[in-house]
Each structure stands twice: as C-alpha cells, then as structure tokens.
Amino acid sequence: MGHKFHACSCEEDGFKFPSKLERDTYSQLKRLHDKGVITNLFLQHTFQLKSNSGKVIGKYVADFVCVLPSGEKIVIESKGVATAVWRRTRKHFIADFPEYRLIEVRDHSQFPLEF
C-alpha cells in the first residue's frame, strides 16, 4: 500500500523513515551532532499533550529532538504536507511546551540546517 502523500519509505543507520525528507533531515542532524553543533539527538521522542485543565488529550511523537550546547531545546518535524491534524497538534505542542523551539522542515530547500 502506498503512502497517501506519495512519500517513499527509506532507511539509514538501521532506522526506517517514512519519507526521504525525514531521512535527509536525520542525515543533516547527524552531521551537526558529529560536529558538536547539537547534542543529545533523539528520534521519535513522545510528548503528552494536555487540555487547558491539564487532562492528557493525546500524544505527539516528534521526528527529532536535539539540544544546542547553549541548552536550548529544539524539536524538528519533517512535514512535506501540513494537514489539519498537524496544525492542531502543533498548536497544542507550542502551548504545552514553550521551552522547546519547533522547526518545521518542509522541503530540501531548507538544507543545510542551521541553528
């Protein structure tokens, strides 16, 4: 069965990625990690999303989370297509986790990634 947005699954370093964009984002982040530009690179990190009353309403699995040497926490999301579900999730994430900077990678024109 094909991906609804015509993305091609691929693999790198034993990790499977749902799209070339996500795989290439990983490659960029790995290089930055190897150079010491970022630290603590995590893949598929889960965040609990909450309502205004504090009740857990769902979860968001970020493509990548990294930390800069300054301590700044960054979430990187590879999104070729921004769906309504993603826009809602993004809104909740930004409200629930203001200590994270969210970067959306839409296409390869954003490479090389810089912080």
C-alpha positions in Angstrom: 0.0 0.0 0.0 1.4 3.4 -0.9 1.7 6.5 1.2 -1.2 8.9 0.9 1.2 11.8 0.1 3.4 9.6 -2.3 6.4 9.6 0.1 8.9 6.7 -0.2 10.0 4.8 2.9 13.8 4.6 3.3 16.4 3.5 5.7 19.6 4.9 7.1 21.8 3.7 10.0 19.3 0.9 10.7 16.5 3.4 11.2 13.4 3.3 9.0 12.0 6.7 7.9 8.6 7.2 6.2 10.0 9.7 3.7 13.2 10.8 2.0 12.7 14.3 3.6 12.8 12.8 7.1 15.8 10.6 6.3 17.7 13.6 4.8 16.8 15.7 7.9 18.2 12.9 10.0 21.4 12.9 7.9 21.7 16.7 8.4 21.2 16.4 12.2 23.6 13.5 12.5 26.4 15.6 10.8 25.6 18.5 13.1 25.8 16.2 16.1 29.1 14.7 14.9 30.5 18.3 14.6 29.3 19.2 18.1 26.8 21.8 16.8 24.0 19.9 18.6 24.0 17.5 21.4 21.6 14.8 22.6 19.9 13.9 19.3 16.7 11.8 19.9 14.5 10.2 17.3 10.8 9.7 17.8 10.5 11.4 21.2 7.0 11.3 22.7 5.3 14.3 24.3 2.0 14.1 26.3 -0.4 16.8 25.1 -2.8 18.3 27.6 -6.0 20.3 27.6 -6.3 23.7 29.4 -7.5 21.8 32.5 -4.4 19.6 32.5 -6.0 16.4 31.3 -4.0 14.4 28.8 -5.7 14.6 25.4 -3.2 12.8 23.3 0.4 12.4 22.4 2.8 13.9 19.8 5.7 11.9 18.6 8.4 14.4 17.3 10.6 13.3 14.5 13.7 14.7 16.2 14.7 16.4 19.4 18.1 17.9 20.0 19.8 20.3 22.4 22.2 23.0 21.5 25.4 23.5 23.5 23.7 26.6 25.0 21.0 24.3 26.4 18.3 25.4 24.0 15.9 22.5 23.2 14.7 22.1 19.6 12.1 19.9 18.1 12.5 19.3 14.3 9.5 18.0 12.4 9.8 16.9 8.7 6.5 17.8 7.2 6.1 17.8 3.4 2.3 18.4 3.8 0.8 20.3 6.8 -2.5 18.6 7.5 -5.3 19.9 9.7 -4.3 17.3 12.3 -0.7 18.5 12.3 -1.8 22.1 12.6 -3.9 21.2 15.7 -1.1 19.1 17.2 1.4 21.9 16.5 -0.9 24.4 18.3 -1.2 22.1 21.4 2.6 21.4 21.4 3.5 25.1 21.3 1.1 25.8 24.2 2.2 22.9 26.3 6.0 23.1 25.7 7.1 26.7 25.4 10.6 25.7 26.4 11.1 24.0 23.0 11.7 25.7 19.7 9.8 24.0 17.0 11.3 23.9 13.5 9.3 22.5 10.6 11.3 21.2 7.6 9.0 21.5 4.6 11.4 20.6 1.8 15.0 20.1 0.8 15.5 23.9 0.1 15.9 24.3 3.9 19.1 22.4 3.9 21.7 22.7 5.3 20.0 23.1 8.6 21.4 25.9 10.8 20.7 27.0 14.3 
